[in-house]
Amino acid sequence: MSHCNILILGASYGSLLASKMMFGGHNVTLVCLPAEADLINAEGFRVRMPIKGRKDPIEIDSRKLPGKVSAAGPADVNPKDFDLIGLAMQEPQYGSPGVRDLLDAVAKSRIPCMSIMNMPPLPYMKRIPGLDAEKLKPAYTNHSVWDNFEPGALTLCSPDPQAVRPPEEKVNVLQVTLPTNFKVARFDDEKSNDILRVLERDIDAVRFDSPEGKIELPVKLRFHESIFVPLAKWAMLMAGNYRCITRDGMRTAKEAVHSNLEESRSVYNFVVDVCVALGADRTDMVPFDKYAAAAESLSRPASAARALNNGAPNIERADKLVQLVAQQLQMRHPVLDGIVTLVDSRLDANRKKAAA
């Protein structure tokens, strides 16, 4: 398999992964909104990325990459035309008109599917031995959209790299704020795993032409045999992202982690313990101090906090998912319970306002 055709649902975060794959000569189709699709088809996309030891970030222009990108609406693609499908939208979006039908076609196509959502899709949770996935359904906006997936044909890739669309730029620009690696778990099927290994190798080989010569770029794809490795993101979400949410507004991820470091450490280590109790290897989890150091650079509120502030009636509920998983293991933490209660009440307020 020299060149893969890859479909990615979601052009914002999806363009980061797309840029890495296109370096290797793979072709990517991004599913997005009509205005985004028109812009990407006309001008491609840009990904800006900080590089250690360099003052200025580099800018990757999709038009200069070996692979090709095109963008389309959900009704304009057939999953069977692709070798791999990436899920890069926020979890509540999969129930929206058009997207839901495409997701169902993806499920039925049995084409290997890789999620880079903060919220692991429900079929992925079914791959974890000893968990009752039925009891996790309340964490999902619309759990039925996942019904037709074959769990072994769907895998999870940790969305560790952080990126934002700068509000002052066009929608085809993505700014990477934390250039860490994507860590992907295996599929049940070796042929599908081979695709991941090819992508890992090709992304490793990328060298970028800069004024000082060819340089290696951060943000790699790392293939793992363990299905627990991508769950390392959970502790970060609970200690950082969801604690950006405050009673009446939001704060940056840096403030969320560092304003009360011991509380952050406590909830972080609790979530790591939950993952280990599920079957994860502690050495696959990221130590708190390493995360806390990285959080120093997270100078914006997380997307869940921004969505709540913008009046969203639904957001990704990774907080509720982790709480429900912990409950099955007879584990609980007051900070996590507090987060879930707070998010419940703010969503309730948003829904009432929308209905008024």
C-alpha positions, 0 to 999 in steps of 0.5 A: 500500500503505497498511497492511501485514500483517507476520509476525515470527518471534521476539517478543523482538528482533522487538518493537523492529521491530514497535513501529516498524512499528505507529507507521505503522499497520501490523499485526504478528503475532509468532510466539513461545512460548505463555506469551509469546503469551498475555501479548502478546495480553492486555497487548501489549508495552513497548519502553523506549528511551533518548533523547539529552538526556533523563534517563529513557528513554521507554516505547512501549506497543503498545496505544497505537499505531495498528497492531495486534499479535497473537501466535501459535504457529508452527502458527497462522499462514499466511505467505500472509496477510502482505505481509512476513515478518521473521526475528528468532529466533536461528539455531539456533531455526529447526530446532526443531519447529514453527518449522522447518515454518513457515520452510519454508512461508515459503520456499515462499510466496515472500512477501518475507522480511527477516532481522534475525538476527546470522547472515545466512541461507544464501540471503542469502549466495548473493546475494553474487557469487563466494562458494561458499555450499556451503562456508559450510554448516558455520557453520549449525546446520542448513543444510537449513532454508534449502533452499527459499528463493529468494535474491532474495526474502530480504534482510538487515537489520543488527541494529545496535540493541542490546536486552535483556529485563530479567530482573526484568521480564515477558517482554513488556518490551524494553529498548533499550541502543543505539538505532542504525538498522536498515539493510536491503538491497534485494530483487531485486524492485522491488515488494518494495522498495516495501514497504521504502520505505513502512516507511522513510518511515512510521518516519521520520515517527513522532513520540512524545507526551512531556511536553515535546511531540512528539519524534522517536524513534531507531531508523530503518529505512534502505533500501540498494541495496547488499547489502553494507551490512548486513554492517557488523555482522560487524566489530562481532560479531567485535570485541565480541560473540564476544569476550565469550566467555572460556575459563571464562565471559563478560565485557561487550561494553565489556570485550571491546572496551576491555580490549585496544583495539589487538587489537579494532581489528585484528580489526575492521579485518580483518573490514571488509577481508573485506567490502571484498574481497567487494565492499562499499564501505568508506564503507558500513562503520562506522569502528572508533572510532565502534563503540568509542565506542558499545561504551562503553555495552554493559554486558552480555555478548552473547547468544552468551556468555550462551547458552554460559554457560547450557549451550546446545548450539548458538549462532549461529556468525557467527564461523565464517561470517566465518572461512569467508568469509575463507578463500575470499578467502585471508584469515585473522586469529589472533584470529578463528581463536582465537574459533572454536576457543574457541567450538568447545571450549565448545560441545563441553563443553556438549554432553558435559555435556548428554549425560552 
